[in-house]
Amino acid sequence: MADLENHSEETAAGNADAIALESSTYEIIQNRLQSHGKELKSRLGKLNELRKEVFGSIETQLLGSDRITTEHNCIPRDMLAVGHRFLFGYNVHFGLKSETRLSDVFSVYEFKEGAYHALPLDLIQNAE
């Protein structure tokens, strides 16, 4: 009986040691990853500063945000800035509609006074 108690105490102590070893191993790996992450971030910052010195940089700034509404249920695909005008392209699923018009998949807006204003498709309407 005493042997069983000693064996279960040894097993419990062994399990506790294994758990402590696993948690300390985890902490070691976690600390190494954090250290490498900080070093990588520092090196990337230095590289970016050198890039700016060589090539220059233009700071970007968000001027505003607005919603663009469309006639059809669609998914925005791309946008192209042409001065203060923007060309938006969409993926549209029509269902029963048999013909697709240019205005179904494209729209042109002008960004003025902090908002988008719809324009006609003259920008892309040229048949050539």
C-alpha positions in Angstrom: 0.0 0.0 0.0 2.8 2.3 0.9 4.4 1.5 -2.5 1.2 2.6 -4.3 1.1 5.9 -2.4 4.8 6.6 -3.1 4.3 5.7 -6.8 1.3 8.0 -7.2 3.2 10.8 -5.4 6.2 10.2 -7.8 3.8 10.2 -10.8 2.2 13.5 -9.6 5.6 15.0 -9.1 6.7 13.8 -12.5 3.6 15.3 -14.2 4.1 18.6 -12.4 7.7 18.6 -13.6 6.6 17.8 -17.2 4.0 20.6 -17.1 6.5 23.1 -15.7 9.0 22.1 -18.4 6.4 22.5 -21.1 5.3 25.9 -19.8 8.9 27.1 -19.5 9.6 25.8 -23.0 6.6 27.7 -24.3 7.7 30.9 -22.5 11.2 30.5 -24.0 9.8 30.1 -27.5 7.4 33.0 -27.0 10.2 35.3 -25.7 12.4 34.4 -28.7 9.6 35.1 -31.1 8.9 38.4 -29.5 12.6 39.3 -29.5 12.9 38.4 -33.2 9.7 40.3 -34.0 11.1 43.5 -32.4 14.4 43.1 -34.2 12.7 42.5 -37.5 10.5 45.6 -37.0 13.5 47.7 -36.1 15.4 46.5 -39.2 12.4 47.2 -41.4 12.1 50.7 -40.0 15.8 51.3 -40.9 15.3 49.9 -44.3 12.2 52.1 -44.9 14.2 55.2 -43.8 16.9 54.4 -46.3 14.3 53.8 -49.0 12.8 57.2 -48.3 16.2 58.9 -48.5 17.0 57.3 -51.9 13.6 57.4 -53.5 11.7 60.0 -51.5 8.2 59.6 -50.1 4.8 61.0 -50.4 2.7 60.8 -47.2 -0.9 59.6 -47.9 -3.8 61.1 -46.0 -7.5 60.1 -45.9 -9.5 63.0 -47.1 -12.9 61.5 -46.4 -15.1 58.5 -46.9 -18.4 58.2 -48.6 -20.8 55.6 -49.9 -21.3 55.0 -53.6 -24.8 53.7 -54.5 -25.5 51.7 -57.6 -28.6 50.8 -59.5 -27.9 47.0 -59.2 -26.7 44.7 -56.5 -23.0 44.5 -57.3 -19.5 43.9 -55.8 -16.9 46.7 -56.2 -14.0 45.5 -58.3 -11.7 48.4 -58.9 -11.4 52.1 -59.0 -9.2 54.5 -61.0 -8.5 58.1 -60.1 -8.3 60.6 -63.0 -7.6 64.0 -61.4 -10.6 64.6 -59.1 -12.7 62.1 -60.9 -13.0 58.4 -60.1 -14.0 55.6 -62.4 -15.5 52.7 -60.4 -15.9 49.1 -61.9 -18.2 46.5 -60.5 -19.0 42.8 -60.8 -22.7 42.6 -61.4 -25.0 39.5 -61.4 -28.2 40.3 -63.2 -30.1 37.1 -63.3 -32.7 37.4 -66.0 -31.4 40.5 -67.7 -30.0 39.6 -71.2 -28.1 42.7 -72.1 -25.3 44.5 -70.1 -24.8 48.2 -70.6 -21.7 50.2 -69.8 -23.5 52.0 -67.0 -24.3 48.6 -65.4 -20.7 47.9 -64.7 -19.0 51.3 -64.5 -19.8 54.6 -62.9 -17.9 58.0 -62.8 -17.9 60.2 -59.7 -16.2 63.5 -58.9 -14.7 64.1 -55.4 -15.6 67.7 -54.5 -16.2 69.4 -51.2 -15.5 66.1 -49.3 -18.2 64.0 -51.1 -18.6 62.0 -54.3 -20.9 63.4 -56.9 -22.2 61.3 -59.8 -21.1 62.3 -63.3 -22.2 61.0 -66.7 -20.1 58.3 -68.4 -18.6 60.7 -70.9 -15.1 59.9 -69.6 -15.4 56.3 -71.0 -18.2 56.6 -73.6 -15.9 57.0 -76.6 -16.7 54.2 -79.1 -13.1 54.0 -80.2 
